[in-house]
Amino acid sequence: MRHHALHTIASLILLISACELPPRNPSDTGPATDKKETFVTSDTSSAAEEYVMVTTAINLPLYVNHDQAAFTAWGEKTGVKTTILGPAEWDVPTQIATIEQVIPSRPAGLLINGTDPGIAQAIRKAVAAGIPTVVYDSEIPNSQRHCFIGSDWYEMGRLQGERMAQLLGGKGKVAVMGILGLENMEAGFRGFLDAIKPYPEMIYLGKYDDKANVETAARIAADLISANPDIAGMAGFDSNSGPGMALAVKEANRVGRIRLTTVDAEPEHLALVQAGVIDYLVGQKRELFTALGAQFLYDMRHGTLQLSNNDARAGVVPIPHTVITGSIEIDKNNVSQFIK
């Protein structure tokens, strides 16, 4: 499955580079005469249906191994075509351009990674065009998406803050890092800060932008250790924060003395927990929210569950508005259950 997903991704990157989109069903081109009705069809044949995932940083292992693999597996099981599009690097403007390029070809549904608030206008255009549209991972305010499905990032931050307070006995200097400005991570930072507020002896050093880059995270962590030799803990909010912080802590010979918590549970994260470098992980149920998001698109397209005589004309969206899939807490006590 992973090989298939990687092969698909490689092909799609070439398509993006050429500024061309994959061929689609000719009958799906052009605007509908009644946009409000376009998400429901009586045609239950799915052979020509194409569902498109649009993300950024399309080669990020977190996305490849979880989101994209689950989306591809869902398509194979359902018998529909799945296409994954987006730039190779973290490039939100190109993600926006990709969404706008896809809209005129009218895919059966759009599954969009909520990477940045700036993609809201492009999502609104897709919805206005009558395309079933689900945002996953992080909510995009004012996007008018039909459904958001993903994690509660405030809760993920709160869990990290509570565990950090427990690890430190309620006292010590702490800092957080992630991608500043993203809706999900800013919510996570707030959750962390709210969780440590009841502990007056915990000193918050602030939030730092590691740009989802291991080397940048390691440099920031090393600078924090240098400027604050008594720093007691650091918390990470993107998939590369944890490995970067761990690298700096190991190089400073402070393993076990600087407590680390972070999001995600990739093999590297799990190995660092086993080694006692990272104390606590908050994992996401990425396969779950990706597969369910795709299924919601299919159900919307096919009117699987109708809530009125004609949901489109009644202005009813027959899928959930918001679904929070929850988190997975991992530490030294249960890490072995997640290592494959």
Secondary structure, DSSP 8 states (H G I E B T S, - for coil): -HHHHHHHHHHHHHHHHTT------GGG-S--S-GGGTT--S----TT-EEEEE-SSTT-HHIIIIIIHHHHHHHHHHT-EEEEE--SSS-HHHHHHHHHHHGGG--SEEEEE---GGGHHHHHHHHHTT--EEEEES--TT---SEEEE--HHHHHHHHHHHHHHHHTTEEEEEEEE-TT-HHHHHHHHHHHHHHTT-TEEEEEEEEE-TT-HHHHHHHHHHHHHH-TTEEEEEE-STTHHHHHHHHHHHTT-BTTBEEEEE---HHHHHHHHTTS--EEEEE-HHHHHHHHHHHHHHHHHTSS-SSS-HHHHT---S-SEEE--EEEE-TTTGGGG--
